[in-house]
Amino acid sequence: MNNVTLIVLDSVGIGELPDANKYGDEGSNTLGNIIKKTKGVKLNNLNNLGLGAIEGVEGLDSINNIIGSYGRLAESSAGKDTTTGHWEIGGIILKEPFPTFPDGFPEELILKYEMLIGTKTLGNKVASGTVIIDELGEEHMKTGYPIIYTSADSVFQIAAHEDIIPINRLYEICEIARGILKDKYAVGRVIARPFIGRPGAFSRTSNRKDFSLKPVDKTMLDFIKEAGMEVMAVGKIEDIYSGQGITRSIHTSDNMDGIDKTIEFMKEHKKGLIFTNLVDFDMKYGHRNDAEGYARALEEFDNRLPEIIENLSDDEVLMITADHGCDPTTASTDHSREYVPILIYGKMIKNGVNLGTRKTFADIGATIMNLLGLEGLNNGESFASLILKN
């Protein structure tokens, strides 16, 4: 196998996990509830790969001649955030979740942070990113104080107007936050959330940047890189893995740009892995409870899928999955604890193989390693033998 292209449809979960009640996510089903609410999402190309045949997926037409292999994966790690999901895909299973701060961050931590950055801060509470900039954006512009907020996920988010705190300075104060958020305060991600506009008409920009913890163990990315192959990261993959195990990376402005950049890498036909995250599903629609927008974004991806497939050589494989859910039809605006789909396609892949329910996202990492002739991951069970043609 020469190359695997792995695309993560950020937050496209397909139904609550058995332990969803522990996370307050009963009834969550990102894809299923979007299909029900919008009544007519057209995902013909994903369906041809087997999406509608996955256990628990309803509302898509049945297909007689599925051209891919398919299944669903449960999350073994504790948590439901982006870092946890992606790390598990790469082969790391976390026993304990990253810490969260439902009442905001402790005063002692905020005071220390303010001393280090030389200014006071605003906010320090759980909030939606778009809501908090509407609430505090004008005061931020008057005072110059950055806006600090968190969510049900393990994040320390810093919002700032690009005309008030320039991008490079925002990244700098995020690095400072990353430096002090250790031990009991070791959140999964510090996120720069820049915005523009005037009071009443603020909008976030594509200059978001995530500052993640370094992976606590080797991932498939490290093994692939150490074997002399390419690990080409598209979107926020570089941030999620803190640059570890990556040979080349490119950030993107939106899903369509992410697909464009993925195809550019595919056209090089380099040996190794192309690893893409398409974040719009989560950031623009899931967290904003915009089911209609989410449905449109799914259709937009589906419409580009033939173009992605056209760029696969005979010795290359495409995998499509997700990292968690973010059901836009529930009252919550946070991630949801859900199964995720796995779709696999290529000339060397059998048609219509149902992989059923896999125990961990890490099976993806183990399979990719297997396909590339590598071994060494501590977690995951490869399903390569089930899907490869003889």
C-alpha positions in Angstrom: 0.0 0.0 0.0 1.5 3.4 -1.0 -0.8 5.9 0.8 -3.8 6.2 3.0 -5.9 9.4 3.0 -7.8 9.7 6.3 -10.5 12.4 6.5 -12.1 13.3 9.8 -15.5 14.8 9.4 -15.3 16.7 12.7 -18.2 15.9 15.0 -20.2 13.7 12.6 -21.3 11.2 15.2 -23.9 8.5 14.4 -25.6 7.7 17.7 -25.1 7.8 21.4 -22.7 5.4 23.1 -23.9 3.1 25.9 -22.3 5.4 28.5 -23.7 8.6 27.0 -25.8 9.2 30.1 -22.6 9.7 32.1 -21.9 12.7 29.8 -25.5 14.1 29.7 -25.8 13.0 26.1 -28.8 10.8 26.1 -30.7 11.1 22.8 -27.7 12.5 20.9 -27.4 11.3 17.3 -25.7 14.0 15.2 -26.3 12.5 11.7 -29.6 10.8 12.5 -31.2 13.8 14.1 -30.0 16.1 11.3 -31.6 13.7 8.7 -34.8 13.7 10.7 -35.0 17.4 11.2 -34.0 18.5 7.7 -36.0 15.8 5.9 -34.0 15.2 2.8 -30.3 15.4 3.2 -28.8 14.0 0.0 -25.6 12.0 0.7 -25.6 9.7 -2.3 -21.8 9.3 -2.6 -21.3 8.6 1.1 -24.2 6.2 1.0 -22.6 4.4 -1.9 -19.6 3.8 0.3 -21.9 2.2 2.9 -22.9 5.1 5.3 -26.6 4.1 5.3 -25.8 0.5 6.0 -23.9 1.2 9.2 -25.7 -0.1 12.3 -27.8 2.6 13.8 -27.8 4.9 10.8 -31.4 5.6 9.5 -33.0 7.8 7.0 -30.7 7.0 4.0 -31.8 4.9 1.0 -30.7 1.3 1.0 -28.0 0.5 -1.6 -27.7 -2.8 -3.3 -24.1 -2.5 -4.6 -22.1 -0.7 -1.9 -18.6 0.1 -3.2 -16.8 0.4 0.1 -16.3 -1.3 3.4 -18.1 0.2 6.4 -18.8 0.1 10.2 -18.9 2.1 13.4 -16.4 2.6 16.2 -16.9 3.2 19.9 -14.7 5.5 21.9 -12.7 3.7 24.6 -11.1 6.8 26.0 -12.7 8.9 28.8 -14.0 12.1 27.2 -15.6 13.4 24.1 -13.4 16.2 22.9 -11.3 16.7 19.7 -7.9 15.9 21.2 -9.2 12.7 22.9 -10.9 11.5 19.7 -7.9 12.2 17.4 -5.4 10.8 19.8 -7.4 7.6 20.0 -7.6 7.4 16.2 -3.8 7.6 16.4 -3.5 4.8 19.0 -3.7 6.5 22.4 -6.5 5.6 24.8 -6.9 7.9 27.8 -8.0 6.4 31.1 -8.8 9.8 32.6 -10.5 12.7 30.8 -8.8 16.0 30.5 -10.0 18.4 33.3 -13.0 20.7 32.7 -14.0 23.9 34.5 -17.8 24.3 34.6 -17.5 27.2 37.0 -14.7 28.9 35.1 -11.0 28.8 36.0 -9.8 29.3 39.6 -9.0 32.8 40.6 -5.4 31.9 41.5 -4.8 30.7 37.9 -6.3 33.7 36.3 -4.3 36.1 38.5 -1.1 34.3 37.6 -2.1 34.4 33.9 -2.9 38.1 34.0 0.5 38.8 35.7 2.3 36.9 32.9 0.5 38.7 30.0 0.6 42.1 31.7 -3.2 42.8 31.5 -6.5 42.0 33.0 -8.9 39.6 31.3 -12.7 39.4 30.8 -15.2 36.6 31.0 -13.7 33.5 32.7 -16.9 31.4 32.4 -18.5 28.7 30.3 -20.0 30.2 27.2 -20.7 29.8 23.5 -17.9 31.5 21.5 -20.3 33.6 19.4 -22.4 34.6 22.4 -19.5 35.7 24.5 -18.0 38.0 21.9 -21.4 39.6 21.4 -21.6 40.0 25.2 -18.1 41.2 25.9 -16.7 42.2 22.5 -17.4 46.0 22.9 -15.8 46.0 26.4 -12.8 44.2 25.1 -12.4 46.8 22.3 -12.5 49.6 24.9 -10.2 48.0 27.4 -7.9 45.8 25.3 -8.5 42.9 27.8 -8.6 39.4 26.2 -11.8 37.4 26.7 -11.3 34.1 28.5 -14.0 31.3 28.3 -14.4 27.6 28.4 -17.0 25.0 27.6 -18.0 21.5 28.6 -14.8 20.4 26.8 -11.3 20.7 28.2 -10.5 24.0 26.7 -9.0 27.4 27.6 -10.3 29.8 24.9 -9.0 33.3 24.3 -11.0 35.6 22.1 -9.7 38.9 20.8 -10.5 41.3 18.1 -7.8 41.3 15.4 -7.5 45.1 15.5 -7.1 45.2 19.3 -4.8 42.2 19.9 -2.9 41.3 16.7 -2.9 37.7 15.6 0.8 37.1 16.6 0.2 38.6 20.0 -2.9 36.5 20.5 -0.9 33.4 19.6 1.8 34.5 22.0 -0.6 34.9 25.0 -2.0 31.5 24.1 1.5 30.0 24.3 1.8 31.6 27.7 -1.5 30.0 28.8 -0.3 26.6 27.5 2.8 27.0 29.5 1.0 27.3 32.9 -1.9 24.9 32.2 -0.2 21.9 33.7 -1.0 19.1 36.1 -4.5 19.6 37.5 -5.0 22.5 35.1 -3.8 20.6 32.0 -6.6 21.2 29.6 -6.5 19.4 26.3 -6.4 22.6 24.2 -5.8 26.3 24.5 -7.6 27.9 21.5 -7.0 31.3 19.9 -10.4 32.7 18.8 -9.8 35.8 16.8 -12.7 37.9 15.5 -13.4 41.1 13.5 -16.3 43.5 13.0 -18.1 46.1 15.1 -20.4 45.7 18.2 -23.5 44.0 17.0 -21.8 42.5 14.0 -18.8 40.5 15.2 -17.7 37.5 13.3 -14.9 35.0 14.0 -12.1 34.5 11.5 -10.2 31.5 10.1 -7.1 32.5 12.1 -8.2 30.2 14.9 -5.2 28.2 16.3 -5.2 25.3 18.7 -2.4 24.8 21.2 -2.7 21.2 22.4 -0.8 19.1 24.9 1.8 16.9 23.4 0.6 13.3 22.9 1.4 11.2 26.0 2.7 8.3 23.9 3.7 7.5 20.3 1.0 7.6 17.7 0.7 6.1 14.3 2.0 9.5 13.0 5.3 8.9 14.8 5.8 5.4 13.5 5.0 6.5 9.9 7.4 9.4 10.1 10.1 7.3 11.6 9.8 4.8 8.8 10.8 7.5 6.4 7.3 8.1 5.0 5.3 11.3 4.7 2.7 12.4 7.2 0.8 15.3 5.5 -1.5 17.1 7.9 -4.4 19.2 6.6 -6.4 21.6 8.8 -6.0 21.5 12.6 -4.3 18.1 12.7 -0.9 19.7 13.3 -2.3 21.6 16.3 -4.1 18.5 17.8 -0.9 16.5 17.8 1.2 19.5 18.7 3.3 19.0 15.5 4.5 15.6 16.7 4.9 12.9 14.0 4.1 15.3 11.1 6.4 16.0 8.1 4.3 18.6 6.3 1.3 20.6 7.3 -1.1 23.2 6.0 -3.9 25.0 7.7 -7.2 25.8 6.0 -9.9 28.4 5.9 -12.9 26.1 5.6 -14.1 22.7 4.6 -13.8 23.3 0.8 -10.3 24.6 1.3 -9.5 21.6 3.3 -10.7 19.3 0.5 -8.7 21.3 -2.0 -5.5 21.0 0.0 -6.2 17.2 0.6 -6.5 16.7 -3.2 -3.3 18.7 -3.8 -1.4 16.3 -1.4 -3.1 13.3 -3.1 -1.9 14.3 -6.5 1.7 14.0 -5.2 1.2 10.2 -4.5 3.8 10.2 -1.7 4.1 7.1 0.4 2.6 7.5 3.8 -0.5 9.2 5.3 -2.6 12.3 4.4 -4.5 13.2 7.6 -7.3 15.8 7.2 -9.7 17.4 9.7 -12.7 19.2 8.3 -13.8 21.4 11.2 -16.7 23.4 9.8 -19.3 20.7 10.8 -18.3 21.1 14.4 -17.3 24.8 14.7 -19.8 26.5 12.4 -22.8 24.3 12.8 -22.7 21.7 15.6 -21.7 24.2 18.3 -24.2 26.7 17.0 -27.1 24.3 16.8 -27.6 24.9 13.1 -29.0 21.7 11.8 -29.8 23.1 8.4 -26.3 24.5 7.9 -24.8 21.2 9.1 -26.9 19.4 6.5 -25.7 21.7 3.7 -22.1 21.2 4.8 -22.6 17.4 4.7 -24.0 17.7 1.2 -21.1 19.9 0.1 -18.6 17.3 1.2 -20.6 14.5 -0.4 -20.6 16.5 -3.7 -16.8 16.6 -3.6 -16.3 13.0 -2.7 -16.2 11.8 -6.4 -13.3 14.2 -7.0 -11.4 12.9 -4.0 -11.9 9.3 -5.2 -10.8 10.2 -8.7 -7.4 11.1 -7.3 -6.8 7.7 -5.6 -4.2 5.5 -7.3 -4.8 1.8 -7.4 -2.4 1.3 -4.5 -4.0 4.0 -2.3 -6.9 3.9 0.2 -9.4 6.5 1.4 -10.8 6.3 4.9 -13.6 8.6 6.3 -14.4 8.9 10.0 -15.2 11.3 12.8 -13.9 12.1 16.3 -17.0 12.6 18.4 -20.5 14.0 18.0 -22.0 17.5 18.2 -25.7 17.1 17.8 -27.2 20.5 16.6 -30.7 19.4 17.4 -30.3 19.0 21.2 -30.4 21.8 23.7 -26.7 21.4 24.4 -24.1 23.2 22.2 -21.3 20.9 23.3 -19.8 17.8 21.9 -21.7 14.5 22.4 -20.5 11.0 23.3 -21.3 9.0 20.1 -20.3 6.2 17.9 -18.4 7.4 14.7 -18.6 6.0 11.2 -15.7 4.3 9.3 -15.9 4.1 5.5 -13.0 2.6 3.5 -12.6 2.7 -0.3 -9.9 1.8 -2.8 -9.1 -0.6 -5.7 -7.6 -3.0 -3.2 -10.6 -2.8 -0.8 -13.5 -5.3 -0.9 -17.0 -4.0 -1.6 -19.8 -4.3 1.0 -17.8 -5.6 4.0 -19.7 -4.8 7.2 -17.1 -4.3 10.0 -19.9 -4.1 12.6 -19.1 -2.2 15.8 -15.4 -1.9 16.7 -14.3 -1.4 20.3 -12.1 1.6 19.8 -11.2 4.4 17.4 -7.6 3.1 17.7 -8.6 0.3 15.2 -8.2 2.9 12.5 -4.6 3.6 13.5 -3.8 -0.1 13.8 -5.3 -0.7 10.3 -3.4 2.2 8.7 -0.1 0.9 10.2 -0.9 -2.6 8.9 -1.7 -1.3 5.4 1.6 0.6 5.4 3.6 -2.5 6.6 4.3 -1.1 10.1 3.6 -2.2 13.6 4.1 -1.0 17.2 0.9 0.7 18.4 0.0 -0.2 21.9 -3.8 -0.1 21.2 -6.2 -1.0 18.5 -6.8 -4.1 16.4 -6.3 -3.9 12.6 -9.2 -4.8 10.3 -7.0 -4.8 7.2 -7.4 -8.6 6.7 -11.2 -8.2 6.6 -11.2 -5.5 3.9 -8.2 -6.3 1.6 -8.8 -8.2 -1.6 -6.7 -11.3 -2.0 
